[in-house]
Amino acid sequence: MPLSGDDSRCPICGEKNNCASVQGREIEKCWCMQKVFTPGLFKQIPLESRGKACVCVKCVGRQKKEGED
């Protein structure tokens, strides 16, 4: 699903990203602060969507599974 312009949705899959910043909370308390984001994950984000919306926890988890040997 392409990014809809809604910063509460993941730019890769379109699911809710549960971003603390979007929800009005401190970014330091966001789930993403405890995760590692690989360059491969960032490459999946369409160029026009980079820096505009956060990736969801499912896509972050999927990157780990796909990267494991």
mmCIF file as gemmi writes it, N, C-alpha and C atoms, coordinates in Angstrom:
data_model
loop_
_atom_site.group_PDB
_atom_site.id
_atom_site.type_symbol
_atom_site.label_atom_id
_atom_site.label_alt_id
_atom_site.label_comp_id
_atom_site.label_asym_id
_atom_site.label_entity_id
_atom_site.label_seq_id
_atom_site.pdbx_PDB_ins_code
_atom_site.Cartn_x
_atom_site.Cartn_y
_atom_site.Cartn_z
_atom_site.occupancy
_atom_site.B_iso_or_equiv
_atom_site.pdbx_formal_charge
_atom_site.auth_seq_id
_atom_site.auth_asym_id
_atom_site.pdbx_PDB_model_num
ATOM 1 N N . MET Axp A 1 ? 0.855 -1.188 0 1 0 ? 1 A 1
ATOM 2 C CA . MET Axp A 1 ? 0 0 0 1 0 ? 1 A 1
ATOM 3 C C . MET Axp A 1 ? 0.889 1.235 0 1 0 ? 1 A 1
ATOM 4 N N . PRO Axp A 2 ? 0.739 2.145 -0.898 1 0 ? 2 A 1
ATOM 5 C CA . PRO Axp A 2 ? 1.555 3.35 -0.93 1 0 ? 2 A 1
ATOM 6 C C . PRO Axp A 2 ? 1.17 4.313 0.181 1 0 ? 2 A 1
ATOM 7 N N . LEU Axp A 3 ? 2.093 5.196 0.513 1 0 ? 3 A 1
ATOM 8 C CA . LEU Axp A 3 ? 1.855 6.206 1.537 1 0 ? 3 A 1
ATOM 9 C C . LEU Axp A 3 ? 0.7 7.103 1.119 1 0 ? 3 A 1
ATOM 10 N N . SER Axp A 4 ? -0.191 7.339 2.045 1 0 ? 4 A 1
ATOM 11 C CA . SER Axp A 4 ? -1.383 8.128 1.737 1 0 ? 4 A 1
ATOM 12 C C . SER Axp A 4 ? -1.23 9.597 2.118 1 0 ? 4 A 1
ATOM 13 N N . GLY Axp A 5 ? -0.067 9.985 2.643 1 0 ? 5 A 1
ATOM 14 C CA . GLY Axp A 5 ? 0.098 11.34 3.134 1 0 ? 5 A 1
ATOM 15 C C . GLY Axp A 5 ? -0.258 11.436 4.605 1 0 ? 5 A 1
ATOM 16 N N . ASP Axp A 6 ? -0.647 10.338 5.199 1 0 ? 6 A 1
ATOM 17 C CA . ASP Axp A 6 ? -1.01 10.246 6.608 1 0 ? 6 A 1
ATOM 18 C C . ASP Axp A 6 ? 0.229 9.816 7.386 1 0 ? 6 A 1
ATOM 19 N N . ASP Axp A 7 ? 0.798 10.717 8.21 1 0 ? 7 A 1
ATOM 20 C CA . ASP Axp A 7 ? 2.029 10.383 8.915 1 0 ? 7 A 1
ATOM 21 C C . ASP Axp A 7 ? 1.838 9.391 10.057 1 0 ? 7 A 1
ATOM 22 N N . SER Axp A 8 ? 0.612 8.942 10.285 1 0 ? 8 A 1
ATOM 23 C CA . SER Axp A 8 ? 0.372 7.906 11.297 1 0 ? 8 A 1
ATOM 24 C C . SER Axp A 8 ? 0.432 6.509 10.682 1 0 ? 8 A 1
ATOM 25 N N . ARG Axp A 9 ? 0.738 6.436 9.387 1 0 ? 9 A 1
ATOM 26 C CA . ARG Axp A 9 ? 0.782 5.152 8.675 1 0 ? 9 A 1
ATOM 27 C C . ARG Axp A 9 ? 2.187 4.88 8.148 1 0 ? 9 A 1
ATOM 28 N N . CYS Axp A 10 ? 2.54 3.613 8.167 1 0 ? 10 A 1
ATOM 29 C CA . CYS Axp A 10 ? 3.84 3.154 7.684 1 0 ? 10 A 1
ATOM 30 C C . CYS Axp A 10 ? 3.956 3.402 6.177 1 0 ? 10 A 1
ATOM 31 N N . PRO Axp A 11 ? 5.063 3.996 5.725 1 0 ? 11 A 1
ATOM 32 C CA . PRO Axp A 11 ? 5.216 4.244 4.293 1 0 ? 11 A 1
ATOM 33 C C . PRO Axp A 11 ? 5.522 2.985 3.478 1 0 ? 11 A 1
ATOM 34 N N . ILE Axp A 12 ? 5.791 1.865 4.148 1 0 ? 12 A 1
ATOM 35 C CA . ILE Axp A 12 ? 6.065 0.62 3.446 1 0 ? 12 A 1
ATOM 36 C C . ILE Axp A 12 ? 4.79 -0.193 3.252 1 0 ? 12 A 1
ATOM 37 N N . CYS Axp A 13 ? 4.035 -0.413 4.336 1 0 ? 13 A 1
ATOM 38 C CA . CYS Axp A 13 ? 2.866 -1.294 4.237 1 0 ? 13 A 1
ATOM 39 C C . CYS Axp A 13 ? 1.526 -0.582 4.425 1 0 ? 13 A 1
ATOM 40 N N . GLY Axp A 14 ? 1.533 0.637 4.957 1 0 ? 14 A 1
ATOM 41 C CA . GLY Axp A 14 ? 0.293 1.386 5.143 1 0 ? 14 A 1
ATOM 42 C C . GLY Axp A 14 ? -0.41 1.139 6.469 1 0 ? 14 A 1
ATOM 43 N N . GLU Axp A 15 ? 0.135 0.241 7.296 1 0 ? 15 A 1
ATOM 44 C CA . GLU Axp A 15 ? -0.451 -0.015 8.619 1 0 ? 15 A 1
ATOM 45 C C . GLU Axp A 15 ? -0.146 1.156 9.556 1 0 ? 15 A 1
ATOM 46 N N . LYS Axp A 16 ? -0.885 1.257 10.656 1 0 ? 16 A 1
ATOM 47 C CA . LYS Axp A 16 ? -0.609 2.293 11.661 1 0 ? 16 A 1
ATOM 48 C C . LYS Axp A 16 ? 0.791 2.075 12.211 1 0 ? 16 A 1
ATOM 49 N N . ASN Axp A 17 ? 1.537 3.164 12.385 1 0 ? 17 A 1
ATOM 50 C CA . ASN Axp A 17 ? 2.913 3.046 12.863 1 0 ? 17 A 1
ATOM 51 C C . ASN Axp A 17 ? 3.053 3.27 14.373 1 0 ? 17 A 1
ATOM 52 N N . ASN Axp A 18 ? 2.006 3.738 15.019 1 0 ? 18 A 1
ATOM 53 C CA . ASN Axp A 18 ? 2.012 3.981 16.466 1 0 ? 18 A 1
ATOM 54 C C . ASN Axp A 18 ? 3.161 4.881 16.905 1 0 ? 18 A 1
ATOM 55 N N . CYS Axp A 19 ? 3.443 5.891 16.12 1 0 ? 19 A 1
ATOM 56 C CA . CYS Axp A 19 ? 4.511 6.844 16.415 1 0 ? 19 A 1
ATOM 57 C C . CYS Axp A 19 ? 4.111 7.737 17.59 1 0 ? 19 A 1
ATOM 58 N N . ALA Axp A 20 ? 4.99 7.823 18.582 1 0 ? 20 A 1
ATOM 59 C CA . ALA Axp A 20 ? 4.715 8.645 19.755 1 0 ? 20 A 1
ATOM 60 C C . ALA Axp A 20 ? 4.561 10.115 19.365 1 0 ? 20 A 1
ATOM 61 N N . SER Axp A 21 ? 5.389 10.58 18.451 1 0 ? 21 A 1
ATOM 62 C CA . SER Axp A 21 ? 5.344 11.975 18.027 1 0 ? 21 A 1
ATOM 63 C C . SER Axp A 21 ? 3.997 12.326 17.398 1 0 ? 21 A 1
ATOM 64 N N . VAL Axp A 22 ? 3.494 11.447 16.551 1 0 ? 22 A 1
ATOM 65 C CA . VAL Axp A 22 ? 2.204 11.662 15.898 1 0 ? 22 A 1
ATOM 66 C C . VAL Axp A 22 ? 1.077 11.671 16.934 1 0 ? 22 A 1
ATOM 67 N N . GLN Axp A 23 ? 1.249 10.877 17.997 1 0 ? 23 A 1
ATOM 68 C CA . GLN Axp A 23 ? 0.24 10.77 19.043 1 0 ? 23 A 1
ATOM 69 C C . GLN Axp A 23 ? 0.381 11.855 20.109 1 0 ? 23 A 1
ATOM 70 N N . GLY Axp A 24 ? 1.341 12.776 19.915 1 0 ? 24 A 1
ATOM 71 C CA . GLY Axp A 24 ? 1.517 13.882 20.844 1 0 ? 24 A 1
ATOM 72 C C . GLY Axp A 24 ? 2.339 13.542 22.078 1 0 ? 24 A 1
ATOM 73 N N . ARG Axp A 25 ? 3.051 12.418 22.021 1 0 ? 25 A 1
ATOM 74 C CA . ARG Axp A 25 ? 3.901 12.037 23.154 1 0 ? 25 A 1
ATOM 75 C C . ARG Axp A 25 ? 5.356 12.359 22.834 1 0 ? 25 A 1
ATOM 76 N N . GLU Axp A 26 ? 6.202 12.27 23.851 1 0 ? 26 A 1
ATOM 77 C CA . GLU Axp A 26 ? 7.624 12.525 23.656 1 0 ? 26 A 1
ATOM 78 C C . GLU Axp A 26 ? 8.235 11.429 22.792 1 0 ? 26 A 1
ATOM 79 N N . ILE Axp A 27 ? 9.039 11.822 21.81 1 0 ? 27 A 1
ATOM 80 C CA . ILE Axp A 27 ? 9.642 10.867 20.893 1 0 ? 27 A 1
ATOM 81 C C . ILE Axp A 27 ? 10.558 9.894 21.63 1 0 ? 27 A 1
ATOM 82 N N . GLU Axp A 28 ? 11.147 10.321 22.727 1 0 ? 28 A 1
ATOM 83 C CA . GLU Axp A 28 ? 12.031 9.45 23.503 1 0 ? 28 A 1
ATOM 84 C C . GLU Axp A 28 ? 11.298 8.237 24.067 1 0 ? 28 A 1
ATOM 85 N N . LYS Axp A 29 ? 9.979 8.324 24.156 1 0 ? 29 A 1
ATOM 86 C CA . LYS Axp A 29 ? 9.178 7.216 24.695 1 0 ? 29 A 1
ATOM 87 C C . LYS Axp A 29 ? 8.583 6.335 23.597 1 0 ? 29 A 1
ATOM 88 N N . CYS Axp A 30 ? 8.954 6.599 22.356 1 0 ? 30 A 1
ATOM 89 C CA . CYS Axp A 30 ? 8.416 5.833 21.241 1 0 ? 30 A 1
ATOM 90 C C . CYS Axp A 30 ? 9.043 4.443 21.19 1 0 ? 30 A 1
ATOM 91 N N . TRP Axp A 31 ? 8.267 3.476 20.721 1 0 ? 31 A 1
ATOM 92 C CA . TRP Axp A 31 ? 8.738 2.092 20.597 1 0 ? 31 A 1
ATOM 93 C C . TRP Axp A 31 ? 9.981 2.01 19.726 1 0 ? 31 A 1
ATOM 94 N N . CYS Axp A 32 ? 10.097 2.889 18.761 1 0 ? 32 A 1
ATOM 95 C CA . CYS Axp A 32 ? 11.199 2.813 17.797 1 0 ? 32 A 1
ATOM 96 C C . CYS Axp A 32 ? 12.563 3.117 18.405 1 0 ? 32 A 1
ATOM 97 N N . MET Axp A 33 ? 12.572 3.775 19.549 1 0 ? 33 A 1
ATOM 98 C CA . MET Axp A 33 ? 13.846 4.121 20.177 1 0 ? 33 A 1
ATOM 99 C C . MET Axp A 33 ? 14.589 2.886 20.69 1 0 ? 33 A 1
ATOM 100 N N . GLN Axp A 34 ? 13.898 1.768 20.79 1 0 ? 34 A 1
ATOM 101 C CA . GLN Axp A 34 ? 14.503 0.525 21.257 1 0 ? 34 A 1
ATOM 102 C C . GLN Axp A 34 ? 14.82 -0.429 20.104 1 0 ? 34 A 1
ATOM 103 N N . LYS Axp A 35 ? 14.633 0.008 18.87 1 0 ? 35 A 1
ATOM 104 C CA . LYS Axp A 35 ? 14.797 -0.856 17.699 1 0 ? 35 A 1
ATOM 105 C C . LYS Axp A 35 ? 15.985 -0.424 16.849 1 0 ? 35 A 1
ATOM 106 N N . VAL Axp A 36 ? 16.451 -1.362 16.036 1 0 ? 36 A 1
ATOM 107 C CA . VAL Axp A 36 ? 17.522 -1.097 15.083 1 0 ? 36 A 1
ATOM 108 C C . VAL Axp A 36 ? 16.91 -1.09 13.687 1 0 ? 36 A 1
ATOM 109 N N . PHE Axp A 37 ? 17.242 -0.083 12.921 1 0 ? 37 A 1
ATOM 110 C CA . PHE Axp A 37 ? 16.745 0.063 11.559 1 0 ? 37 A 1
ATOM 111 C C . PHE Axp A 37 ? 17.916 -0.115 10.605 1 0 ? 37 A 1
ATOM 112 N N . THR Axp A 38 ? 17.837 -1.112 9.751 1 0 ? 38 A 1
ATOM 113 C CA . THR Axp A 38 ? 18.929 -1.403 8.826 1 0 ? 38 A 1
ATOM 114 C C . THR Axp A 38 ? 18.822 -0.535 7.565 1 0 ? 38 A 1
ATOM 115 N N . PRO Axp A 39 ? 19.936 -0.357 6.875 1 0 ? 39 A 1
ATOM 116 C CA . PRO Axp A 39 ? 19.886 0.384 5.609 1 0 ? 39 A 1
ATOM 117 C C . PRO Axp A 39 ? 18.916 -0.261 4.617 1 0 ? 39 A 1
ATOM 118 N N . GLY Axp A 40 ? 18.806 -1.585 4.65 1 0 ? 40 A 1
ATOM 119 C CA . GLY Axp A 40 ? 17.887 -2.28 3.757 1 0 ? 40 A 1
ATOM 120 C C . GLY Axp A 40 ? 16.437 -1.892 3.994 1 0 ? 40 A 1
ATOM 121 N N . LEU Axp A 41 ? 16.1 -1.651 5.25 1 0 ? 41 A 1
ATOM 122 C CA . LEU Axp A 41 ? 14.733 -1.231 5.566 1 0 ? 41 A 1
ATOM 123 C C . LEU Axp A 41 ? 14.463 0.155 4.986 1 0 ? 41 A 1
ATOM 124 N N . PHE Axp A 42 ? 15.408 1.061 5.172 1 0 ? 42 A 1
ATOM 125 C CA . PHE Axp A 42 ? 15.23 2.414 4.645 1 0 ? 42 A 1
ATOM 126 C C . PHE Axp A 42 ? 15.115 2.421 3.124 1 0 ? 42 A 1
ATOM 127 N N . LYS Axp A 43 ? 15.782 1.491 2.456 1 0 ? 43 A 1
ATOM 128 C CA . LYS Axp A 43 ? 15.707 1.409 0.991 1 0 ? 43 A 1
ATOM 129 C C . LYS Axp A 43 ? 14.307 1.033 0.52 1 0 ? 43 A 1
ATOM 130 N N . GLN Axp A 44 ? 13.508 0.401 1.389 1 0 ? 44 A 1
ATOM 131 C CA . GLN Axp A 44 ? 12.145 0.011 1.028 1 0 ? 44 A 1
ATOM 132 C C . GLN Axp A 44 ? 11.174 1.189 1.055 1 0 ? 44 A 1
ATOM 133 N N . ILE Axp A 45 ? 11.559 2.266 1.715 1 0 ? 45 A 1
ATOM 134 C CA . ILE Axp A 45 ? 10.692 3.44 1.815 1 0 ? 45 A 1
ATOM 135 C C . ILE Axp A 45 ? 10.787 4.232 0.513 1 0 ? 45 A 1
ATOM 136 N N . PRO Axp A 46 ? 9.67 4.497 -0.134 1 0 ? 46 A 1
ATOM 137 C CA . PRO Axp A 46 ? 9.711 5.294 -1.367 1 0 ? 46 A 1
ATOM 138 C C . PRO Axp A 46 ? 10.407 6.639 -1.114 1 0 ? 46 A 1
ATOM 139 N N . LEU Axp A 47 ? 11.218 7.082 -2.048 1 0 ? 47 A 1
ATOM 140 C CA . LEU Axp A 47 ? 11.984 8.323 -1.89 1 0 ? 47 A 1
ATOM 141 C C . LEU Axp A 47 ? 11.113 9.497 -1.455 1 0 ? 47 A 1
ATOM 142 N N . GLU Axp A 48 ? 9.929 9.616 -2.059 1 0 ? 48 A 1
ATOM 143 C CA . GLU Axp A 48 ? 9.063 10.755 -1.746 1 0 ? 48 A 1
ATOM 144 C C . GLU Axp A 48 ? 8.45 10.67 -0.344 1 0 ? 48 A 1
ATOM 145 N N . SER Axp A 49 ? 8.588 9.52 0.316 1 0 ? 49 A 1
ATOM 146 C CA . SER Axp A 49 ? 8.006 9.323 1.644 1 0 ? 49 A 1
ATOM 147 C C . SER Axp A 49 ? 9.042 9.381 2.762 1 0 ? 49 A 1
ATOM 148 N N . ARG Axp A 50 ? 10.314 9.362 2.412 1 0 ? 50 A 1
ATOM 149 C CA . ARG Axp A 50 ? 11.371 9.347 3.436 1 0 ? 50 A 1
ATOM 150 C C . ARG Axp A 50 ? 11.346 10.62 4.261 1 0 ? 50 A 1
ATOM 151 N N . GLY Axp A 51 ? 11.423 10.431 5.576 1 0 ? 51 A 1
ATOM 152 C CA . GLY Axp A 51 ? 11.428 11.554 6.495 1 0 ? 51 A 1
ATOM 153 C C . GLY Axp A 51 ? 10.066 12.155 6.768 1 0 ? 51 A 1
ATOM 154 N N . LYS Axp A 52 ? 9.019 11.527 6.261 1 0 ? 52 A 1
ATOM 155 C CA . LYS Axp A 52 ? 7.673 12.072 6.428 1 0 ? 52 A 1
ATOM 156 C C . LYS Axp A 52 ? 6.783 11.224 7.319 1 0 ? 52 A 1
ATOM 157 N N . ALA Axp A 53 ? 7.083 9.928 7.443 1 0 ? 53 A 1
ATOM 158 C CA . ALA Axp A 53 ? 6.278 9.035 8.28 1 0 ? 53 A 1
ATOM 159 C C . ALA Axp A 53 ? 7.155 7.896 8.774 1 0 ? 53 A 1
ATOM 160 N N . CYS Axp A 54 ? 6.847 7.397 9.951 1 0 ? 54 A 1
ATOM 161 C CA . CYS Axp A 54 ? 7.622 6.318 10.556 1 0 ? 54 A 1
ATOM 162 C C . CYS Axp A 54 ? 7.188 4.947 10.035 1 0 ? 54 A 1
ATOM 163 N N . VAL Axp A 55 ? 8.153 4.042 10.003 1 0 ? 55 A 1
ATOM 164 C CA . VAL Axp A 55 ? 7.906 2.649 9.658 1 0 ? 55 A 1
ATOM 165 C C . VAL Axp A 55 ? 7.22 1.982 10.853 1 0 ? 55 A 1
ATOM 166 N N . CYS Axp A 56 ? 6.37 1.004 10.618 1 0 ? 56 A 1
ATOM 167 C CA . CYS Axp A 56 ? 5.664 0.316 11.699 1 0 ? 56 A 1
ATOM 168 C C . CYS Axp A 56 ? 6.515 -0.815 12.302 1 0 ? 56 A 1
ATOM 169 N N . VAL Axp A 57 ? 6.11 -1.267 13.475 1 0 ? 57 A 1
ATOM 170 C CA . VAL Axp A 57 ? 6.835 -2.317 14.182 1 0 ? 57 A 1
ATOM 171 C C . VAL Axp A 57 ? 6.841 -3.634 13.4 1 0 ? 57 A 1
ATOM 172 N N . LYS Axp A 58 ? 5.784 -3.907 12.641 1 0 ? 58 A 1
ATOM 173 C CA . LYS Axp A 58 ? 5.739 -5.138 11.834 1 0 ? 58 A 1
ATOM 174 C C . LYS Axp A 58 ? 6.82 -5.122 10.761 1 0 ? 58 A 1
ATOM 175 N N . CYS Axp A 59 ? 6.994 -4.006 10.08 1 0 ? 59 A 1
ATOM 176 C CA . CYS Axp A 59 ? 8.013 -3.923 9.036 1 0 ? 59 A 1
ATOM 177 C C . CYS Axp A 59 ? 9.411 -3.977 9.636 1 0 ? 59 A 1
ATOM 178 N N . VAL Axp A 60 ? 9.598 -3.401 10.808 1 0 ? 60 A 1
ATOM 179 C CA . VAL Axp A 60 ? 10.892 -3.483 11.479 1 0 ? 60 A 1
ATOM 180 C C . VAL Axp A 60 ? 11.179 -4.94 11.845 1 0 ? 60 A 1
ATOM 181 N N . GLY Axp A 61 ? 10.181 -5.657 12.346 1 0 ? 61 A 1
ATOM 182 C CA . GLY Axp A 61 ? 10.335 -7.064 12.688 1 0 ? 61 A 1
ATOM 183 C C . GLY Axp A 61 ? 10.578 -7.937 11.485 1 0 ? 61 A 1
ATOM 184 N N . ARG Axp A 62 ? 9.934 -7.608 10.388 1 0 ? 62 A 1
ATOM 185 C CA . ARG Axp A 62 ? 10.088 -8.365 9.157 1 0 ? 62 A 1
ATOM 186 C C . ARG Axp A 62 ? 11.511 -8.227 8.604 1 0 ? 62 A 1
ATOM 187 N N . GLN Axp A 63 ? 12.125 -7.059 8.745 1 0 ? 63 A 1
ATOM 188 C CA . GLN Axp A 63 ? 13.481 -6.857 8.251 1 0 ? 63 A 1
ATOM 189 C C . GLN Axp A 63 ? 14.433 -7.808 8.962 1 0 ? 63 A 1
ATOM 190 N N . LYS Axp A 64 ? 14.209 -8.03 10.247 1 0 ? 64 A 1
ATOM 191 C CA . LYS Axp A 64 ? 15.077 -8.913 11.026 1 0 ? 64 A 1
ATOM 192 C C . LYS Axp A 64 ? 14.93 -10.35 10.548 1 0 ? 64 A 1
ATOM 193 N N . LYS Axp A 65 ? 13.709 -10.794 10.358 1 0 ? 65 A 1
ATOM 194 C CA . LYS Axp A 65 ? 13.45 -12.163 9.908 1 0 ? 65 A 1
ATOM 195 C C . LYS Axp A 65 ? 14.032 -12.412 8.526 1 0 ? 65 A 1
ATOM 196 N N . GLU Axp A 66 ? 13.84 -11.446 7.615 1 0 ? 66 A 1
ATOM 197 C CA . GLU Axp A 66 ? 14.339 -11.612 6.26 1 0 ? 66 A 1
ATOM 198 C C . GLU Axp A 66 ? 15.853 -11.557 6.196 1 0 ? 66 A 1
ATOM 199 N N . GLY Axp A 67 ? 16.478 -10.853 7.145 1 0 ? 67 A 1
ATOM 200 C CA . GLY Axp A 67 ? 17.925 -10.715 7.148 1 0 ? 67 A 1
ATOM 201 C C . GLY Axp A 67 ? 18.641 -11.861 7.828 1 0 ? 67 A 1
ATOM 202 N N . GLU Axp A 68 ? 17.919 -12.715 8.546 1 0 ? 68 A 1
ATOM 203 C CA . GLU Axp A 68 ? 18.533 -13.835 9.253 1 0 ? 68 A 1
ATOM 204 C C . GLU Axp A 68 ? 18.862 -14.955 8.27 1 0 ? 68 A 1
ATOM 205 N N . ASP Axp A 69 ? 19.959 -15.64 8.522 1 0 ? 69 A 1
ATOM 206 C CA . ASP Axp A 69 ? 20.341 -16.761 7.658 1 0 ? 69 A 1
ATOM 207 C C . ASP Axp A 69 ? 19.949 -18.08 8.281 1 0 ? 69 A 1
